[in-house]
């Protein structure tokens, strides 16, 4: 089975690069590919837009299969942190994390000097 350890410069191109690499390297198709591409894009976009990263910083994207056949993706940056939203109104932002919460079977945010958004999708 495939796994992916990607380090992408924090730029406007990062979500596109991450989306394509996860789908291609992990060999995803159909609904799983569409959901993974969307959620990776949202998580990487959060890193690029909200983590305060500079042009020399990178976003880490790791993807691997878990024991029950699901796909786990982790997106990590050195930004200040995020929290899981309880809900977001139309002007509150947070729509990317809400999408992750809606489509992923499990997900979370860990902030401990770095920020890691992780999610699992059924395989």
Backbone as CSV, one residue per row, in Angstrom:
resi,resn,N_x,N_y,N_z,CA_x,CA_y,CA_z,C_x,C_y,C_z
1,UNK,0.834,-1.184,0.000,0.000,0.000,0.000,0.875,1.242,0.000
2,UNK,0.395,2.294,-0.609,1.123,3.543,-0.741,1.023,4.389,0.510
3,UNK,1.992,5.276,0.660,1.929,6.341,1.657,2.598,7.559,1.032
4,UNK,2.365,8.713,1.636,2.866,9.961,1.083,3.399,10.828,2.205
5,UNK,4.577,11.385,2.022,5.150,12.374,2.927,5.607,13.538,2.047
6,UNK,4.791,14.568,2.000,4.995,15.686,1.081,5.334,16.945,1.869
7,UNK,6.306,17.706,1.397,6.671,18.990,1.978,6.518,20.021,0.871
8,UNK,5.571,20.949,1.061,5.223,21.891,0.003,5.517,23.312,0.474
9,UNK,6.191,24.133,-0.333,6.358,25.537,0.037,4.990,26.193,0.271
10,UNK,4.912,27.023,1.301,3.653,27.693,1.657,3.373,28.802,0.651
11,UNK,2.651,28.458,-0.403,2.328,29.407,-1.468,0.903,29.169,-1.927
12,UNK,0.446,30.027,-2.816,-0.900,29.864,-3.375,-1.059,28.547,-4.132
13,UNK,0.035,27.982,-4.614,-0.021,26.722,-5.363,-0.102,25.498,-4.458
14,UNK,0.156,25.652,-3.168,0.224,24.512,-2.253,-1.042,23.660,-2.229
15,UNK,-2.252,24.242,-2.155,-3.446,23.379,-2.138,-3.579,22.521,-3.398
16,UNK,-3.287,23.093,-4.546,-3.382,22.347,-5.808,-2.363,21.211,-5.851
17,UNK,-1.137,21.510,-5.464,-0.082,20.491,-5.456,-0.464,19.361,-4.502
18,UNK,-0.888,19.704,-3.296,-1.251,18.688,-2.299,-2.411,17.826,-2.787
19,UNK,-3.417,18.458,-3.340,-4.603,17.746,-3.844,-4.206,16.712,-4.891
20,UNK,-3.413,17.123,-5.870,-3.025,16.199,-6.939,-2.122,15.088,-6.432
21,UNK,-1.177,15.407,-5.579,-0.255,14.390,-5.063,-0.990,13.336,-4.246
22,UNK,-1.894,13.769,-3.361,-2.620,12.794,-2.532,-3.435,11.862,-3.416
23,UNK,-4.172,12.403,-4.355,-5.012,11.568,-5.223,-4.156,10.638,-6.081
24,UNK,-3.087,11.162,-6.678,-2.257,10.350,-7.575,-1.431,9.308,-6.831
25,UNK,-0.690,9.722,-5.824,0.210,8.798,-5.127,-0.573,7.715,-4.386
26,UNK,-1.695,8.093,-3.796,-2.475,7.118,-3.035,-3.376,6.286,-3.944
27,UNK,-3.440,6.607,-5.234,-4.228,5.824,-6.185,-5.720,5.902,-5.923
28,UNK,-6.224,7.086,-5.605,-7.633,7.248,-5.242,-8.509,7.422,-6.474
29,UNK,-9.761,6.950,-6.349,-10.735,7.052,-7.434,-12.100,7.379,-6.857
30,UNK,-12.982,7.858,-7.709,-14.384,8.054,-7.355,-14.594,9.022,-6.204
31,UNK,-15.570,8.686,-5.372,-15.959,9.546,-4.256,-14.805,9.753,-3.282
32,UNK,-14.026,8.718,-3.028,-12.891,8.860,-2.120,-11.903,9.887,-2.664
33,UNK,-11.609,9.850,-3.942,-10.694,10.816,-4.550,-11.259,12.228,-4.451
34,UNK,-12.535,12.388,-4.751,-13.162,13.719,-4.706,-13.155,14.280,-3.289
35,UNK,-13.531,13.462,-2.314,-13.566,13.934,-0.924,-12.165,14.223,-0.399
36,UNK,-11.215,13.358,-0.693,-9.846,13.588,-0.242,-9.281,14.859,-0.866
37,UNK,-9.510,15.065,-2.153,-9.006,16.263,-2.829,-9.593,17.529,-2.206
38,UNK,-10.883,17.527,-1.951,-11.535,18.690,-1.355,-10.995,18.970,0.046
39,UNK,-10.913,17.940,0.878,-10.498,18.149,2.262,-9.015,18.502,2.375
40,UNK,-8.173,17.904,1.547,-6.754,18.280,1.529,-6.626,19.744,1.120
41,UNK,-7.358,20.142,0.099,-7.316,21.535,-0.347,-7.714,22.489,0.773
42,UNK,-8.769,22.151,1.496,-9.240,23.012,2.584,-8.217,23.104,3.709
43,UNK,-7.642,21.970,4.101,-6.678,21.965,5.196,-5.401,22.719,4.815
44,UNK,-4.897,22.504,3.616,-3.683,23.192,3.182,-3.957,24.686,3.007
45,UNK,-5.117,25.045,2.490,-5.486,26.456,2.364,-5.500,27.130,3.727
46,UNK,-6.025,26.454,4.743,-5.988,27.021,6.096,-4.559,27.297,6.527
47,UNK,-3.653,26.377,6.266,-2.251,26.582,6.628,-1.663,27.793,5.910
48,UNK,-1.886,27.865,4.613,-1.298,28.941,3.817,-1.869,30.300,4.206
49,UNK,-3.176,30.371,4.437,-3.820,31.658,4.696,-3.759,32.112,6.149
50,UNK,-3.773,31.174,7.095,-3.988,31.557,8.489,-2.848,31.239,9.448
51,UNK,-1.799,30.592,9.003,-0.743,30.177,9.923,0.368,31.214,10.072
52,UNK,0.334,32.267,9.273,1.387,33.262,9.349,2.720,32.753,8.822
53,UNK,2.681,31.863,7.857,3.901,31.286,7.294,4.564,32.255,6.334
54,UNK,5.880,32.179,6.268,6.644,32.983,5.332,6.970,32.212,4.071
55,UNK,7.651,32.871,3.172,7.961,32.255,1.879,8.934,31.083,1.991
56,UNK,9.659,30.998,3.092,10.601,29.880,3.276,9.988,28.730,4.067
57,UNK,8.755,28.898,4.541,8.100,27.855,5.333,7.449,26.812,4.430
58,UNK,7.203,25.647,5.017,6.565,24.570,4.274,5.344,24.060,5.029
59,UNK,4.471,23.432,4.273,3.317,22.723,4.812,3.609,21.235,4.617
60,UNK,3.430,20.463,5.664,3.665,19.019,5.621,2.328,18.323,5.359
61,UNK,2.300,17.444,4.387,1.110,16.657,4.086,1.515,15.188,4.091
62,UNK,0.920,14.425,4.992,1.185,12.995,5.083,-0.128,12.256,4.867
63,UNK,-0.089,11.198,4.086,-1.273,10.381,3.834,-0.870,8.918,3.914
64,UNK,-1.732,8.132,4.529,-1.447,6.704,4.656,-2.747,5.964,4.934
65,UNK,-2.712,4.680,4.675,-3.862,3.816,4.916,-3.830,3.348,6.366
66,UNK,-4.974,3.343,7.029,-5.058,2.855,8.401,-5.571,1.418,8.391
67,UNK,-5.468,0.746,9.529,-5.721,-0.696,9.625,-7.088,-1.123,9.098
68,UNK,-8.111,-0.297,9.261,-9.450,-0.700,8.830,-9.743,-0.342,7.377
69,UNK,-8.708,0.041,6.618,-8.883,0.334,5.202,-9.211,1.775,4.889
70,UNK,-9.272,2.617,5.906,-9.536,4.032,5.680,-8.268,4.789,5.309
71,UNK,-8.455,5.978,4.798,-7.354,6.862,4.434,-7.230,7.947,5.497
72,UNK,-6.027,8.117,6.033,-5.760,9.194,6.993,-4.835,10.201,6.332
73,UNK,-5.191,11.474,6.468,-4.381,12.568,5.949,-4.102,13.522,7.101
74,UNK,-2.849,13.958,7.196,-2.440,14.924,8.209,-1.766,16.094,7.507
75,UNK,-2.201,17.308,7.854,-1.618,18.529,7.306,-1.071,19.313,8.486
76,UNK,0.221,19.607,8.451,0.882,20.234,9.592,1.638,21.484,9.142
77,UNK,1.569,22.525,9.972,2.349,23.742,9.743,2.872,24.228,11.089
78,UNK,3.695,25.237,11.047,4.278,25.771,12.275,3.535,27.007,12.768
79,UNK,2.267,27.115,12.396,1.466,28.263,12.796,0.948,28.162,14.213
80,UNK,0.265,29.215,14.631,-0.175,29.364,16.009,-1.286,28.455,16.459
81,UNK,-2.098,27.955,15.572,-3.103,27.004,16.011,-4.509,27.324,15.565
82,UNK,-5.301,26.285,15.510,-6.719,26.349,15.185,-7.457,25.530,16.217
83,UNK,-8.746,25.784,16.323,-9.594,24.938,17.151,-10.737,24.434,16.293
84,UNK,-11.263,23.274,16.652,-12.425,22.755,15.943,-13.580,23.724,16.151
85,UNK,-14.248,24.165,15.082,-15.390,25.050,15.254,-16.603,24.263,15.725
86,UNK,-17.417,24.886,16.565,-18.672,24.235,16.937,-19.658,24.380,15.788
87,UNK,-19.700,25.557,15.216,-20.444,25.830,13.987,-20.026,27.212,13.533
88,UNK,-20.190,27.490,12.282,-19.808,28.799,11.760,-20.954,29.378,10.968
89,UNK,-21.208,30.636,11.197,-22.217,31.350,10.431,-21.613,31.824,9.138
90,UNK,-22.420,32.430,8.280,-21.931,32.832,6.970,-20.785,33.838,7.010
91,UNK,-20.643,34.595,8.084,-19.568,35.583,8.149,-18.474,35.196,9.123
92,UNK,-18.573,34.027,9.715,-17.618,33.613,10.731,-16.408,32.901,10.158
93,UNK,-16.384,32.554,8.880,-15.310,31.742,8.339,-15.451,30.323,8.862
94,UNK,-14.371,29.557,8.776,-14.413,28.200,9.305,-15.120,27.199,8.418
95,UNK,-15.442,27.573,7.210,-16.179,26.657,6.344,-15.337,25.448,5.943
96,UNK,-14.027,25.619,5.797,-13.167,24.497,5.450,-13.181,23.434,6.524
97,UNK,-13.064,23.841,7.779,-13.103,22.870,8.866,-14.488,22.258,9.005
98,UNK,-15.521,23.037,8.720,-16.865,22.459,8.747,-17.038,21.405,7.664
99,UNK,-16.467,21.626,6.484,-16.505,20.606,5.427,-15.784,19.343,5.878
100,UNK,-14.619,19.518,6.481,-13.879,18.365,6.991,-14.735,17.616,8.002
101,UNK,-15.357,18.356,8.924,-16.206,17.728,9.935,-17.394,16.997,9.347
102,UNK,-17.903,17.477,8.237,-19.070,16.860,7.604,-18.705,15.611,6.801
103,UNK,-17.581,15.634,6.097,-17.238,14.538,5.186,-16.350,13.457,5.803
104,UNK,-15.547,13.820,6.792,-14.627,12.847,7.389,-15.351,11.985,8.415
105,UNK,-14.931,10.731,8.518,-15.539,9.876,9.545,-14.964,10.205,10.914
106,UNK,-13.713,10.686,10.942,-13.078,11.177,12.166,-12.125,12.290,11.763
107,UNK,-11.927,13.253,12.671,-10.986,14.321,12.379,-10.636,15.050,13.656
108,UNK,-9.607,15.872,13.581,-9.231,16.658,14.744,-8.193,17.700,14.396
109,UNK,-7.950,18.561,15.377,-6.943,19.595,15.277,-6.066,19.484,16.518
110,UNK,-4.764,19.432,16.325,-3.817,19.382,17.430,-2.926,20.612,17.312
111,UNK,-2.848,21.402,18.372,-1.987,22.582,18.397,-1.031,22.455,19.570
112,UNK,0.238,22.259,19.257,1.247,22.089,20.309,2.574,22.703,19.873
113,UNK,2.512,23.944,19.427,3.682,24.575,18.829,3.629,24.499,17.325
114,UNK,3.015,23.457,16.818,2.683,23.295,15.400,1.170,23.104,15.366
115,UNK,0.608,23.240,14.208,-0.815,22.958,14.048,-0.962,21.792,13.095
116,UNK,-1.700,20.769,13.531,-1.933,19.592,12.704,-3.438,19.393,12.577
117,UNK,-3.925,19.414,11.342,-5.302,19.048,11.034,-5.229,17.653,10.449
118,UNK,-5.986,16.728,11.014,-5.988,15.369,10.495,-7.429,14.945,10.242
119,UNK,-7.590,14.048,9.288,-8.922,13.491,9.024,-8.765,12.098,8.446
120,UNK,-9.823,11.328,8.635,-9.889,9.976,8.066,-11.146,9.860,7.224
121,UNK,-10.995,9.227,6.086,-12.102,8.932,5.181,-12.225,7.418,5.047
122,UNK,-13.446,6.942,4.929,-13.657,5.508,4.718,-13.100,5.131,3.354
123,UNK,-12.415,3.981,3.313,-11.758,3.526,2.076,-12.668,2.891,1.096
